[in-house]
Amino acid sequence: MTAHRIAVAGSSGRMGRMLIEAIDAAPDCVLSGALDRAGAPTLGHDAGSALGLHTGVAVTAELDAGLRDARFLIDFTRPEATLAHLEACVRLGVAMVIGTTGFDADALARIRAAAARIPVVLAPNMSVGVNVVLRLLEQAARALSEGYDIEIIEAHHRHKVDAPSGTALKMGEVVAAAAGRDLARDAVWGRHGHTGERAAGSIGFSVIRGGNIVGDHTVLFAGTGERIEITHKSSSRATYAEGSLRAVRFLAAQAPGLYDMQDVIGA
């Protein structure tokens, strides 16, 4: 069996290290490249040194060098970095697994265009559990579209820079579509002061940032006399790493195109 040759972007970050550890533990995967930003203190060092691992792969800021031996790149960085990596992957024919969030409409259009040339999995959350929850939410929102108020509450660590989280936004998109609502019209992003009564059909978002919370998401369907809560809580980034490797295995058999984790877990 030929191992999947994987490069990791943001290799010295929290998620990057988790990915390197997961790749090292997976018998069908091998780390073939490690990218970090220019000037990072890890440049030139073994990508696994902070984990007590010897990978034989030196961290580099040179995209061509980092991707030279890779068939896949897993990227959980920032939108501007991911787009630069995307251009290099298209040029070199490297498939991408993108877990970065916070893309604007123009960036998403660039990803769609690139996916016409290389296989790409783009998902706001790589957790298999979260993506099962999205399916449950679709069923719940369809059944509870009338007479129930919908609120989405998410919590993350103090270092997260975008809000609401990409996962919360995806949950909003799923429940809005299933309930026959328009998220752009019906979303309430925050409440303060004299807001008046809750607007019928609105979908509220609440954001918590603090400590080292990995990621908690709850969708609340509040009716008269009852409420239903569908919750997912992450206690470790390992679940995102394992989901990313599952996405790599999925992409290994795919033609160019834009895929998400629903495609991956349904495969």
PyMOL commands that set and color helices and strands:
alter all, ss='L'
color gray80, all
select helices_A, chain A and resi 14-25+49-51+63-67+79-92+105-114+128-143+166-179+183-186+238-251+261-266
alter helices_A, ss='H'
color red, helices_A
select strands_A, chain A and resi 4-8+29-35+59-60+72-75+95-98+119-122+149-156+187-188+203-209+215-222+227-234+257-259
alter strands_A, ss='S'
color yellow, strands_A
deselect
rebuild
show_as cartoon
